[in-house]
Amino acid sequence: MFALYLMPYFLIMLIDMPGWLLFILAIVMGVGMAGVGMNVMHDANHGSYSSKKWVNKLMGSSMYILAGNVYNWQVQHNVLHHTYTNIHGHDEDLEAGQIMRFSKHAPWKRFHKFQHIYSIFLYGLLTINWVLTADFKQTKRYLGKKLSYGKLPSPFKQWSILISTKILYAIVWIVIPLVFFNIAWWKILIGFFVMHYTAGLILSVVFQLAHVVEDTEMPLPDQSGTMKNTWAIHQLFTTVNFSTRNPLINWFTGGLNHQVEHHIFPNISHVHYRKISEIVKKTALEFNLPYNEYKTTRKAIFAHFKHLKHMGMNPALAV
């Protein structure tokens, strides 16, 4: 995955090539970027890439070369998403401003009736949003609420890491190609956008297929703040697997197509999910609990966009 992401970068720097090949290599970098995020960064920041903490910390730091921030990601994903999965107002993965409506608990806008069409164009902007605004807003919000995954970092340390890594990222991807290799600025910007759009589209779709589909629930707590189900059972109602028998999907997504197993055992490496899934499925059936699964990626994608279309309907008119 690192080779897919970084080798095209060095090839572009060192070899003069036609524009169409530069475009293809930018797409390859985007595929590799998503692959690093799903296979390396994700496991490492869950503490499941290795039994050694320093290895997890090192590999988890790959988040910085994906334009993100480790502290922000761990809070949003490990704390908010894995603790409050699919709970509106708590799981930030369900939030996309006002432009998208993923849950029936979110306010409806007239333009949402087209979201199943325009959503695919917005999904590709995920990692570009990390580069420009999201990390700064999240750091301010999470530090203000004193949220952390483990020890809360000092504000000075977190802001220093955030700003310095953003500057280094800009130097690697913008300044070096422009200054030292004399690549035209417009080629750099187009390649940068294509790389990020490819990665953002892949990451967004993979994550959406796990939770924002027609067969998952999005429950709310009662007036006392209590959820109906215990945490593990809640994961079964709010999570779905897809294409688990496809070896290519298993390899490329880093086990994120086994989301049921990942959500119940987030600290276990994804390489074990396929075997664990047999036990989880058997146990769920034994206790008459759901085990949501789409046999193919195509069916999962269809279920996601069907859900978006349903959420785009005017609640006052929906049956």
Secondary structure, DSSP 8 states (H G I E B T S, - for coil): -HHHHHHHHHHHHHS---HHHHHHHHHHHHHHHHHHIIIIIHHHHTT-S-SSHHHHHHHHGGGGGGT--HHHHIIIIIIIIHHSTT-TTT-GGG--TTT---STTS---GGGGGHHHHHHHHHTTHHHHIIIIIHHHHHHHHHHTT--SSS---HHHHHHHHHHHHHHHHIIIIIHHHHTS---HHHHHHHHHHHHHHHHHHHHHHHHHHHSSTTS------TTS--SS-HHHHHHHH--EE-TT-HHHHHHTTTTT-HHHHHHSTTS-GGGHHHHHHHHHHHHHHTT----EESSHHHHHHHHHHHHHHHTS-TTT--
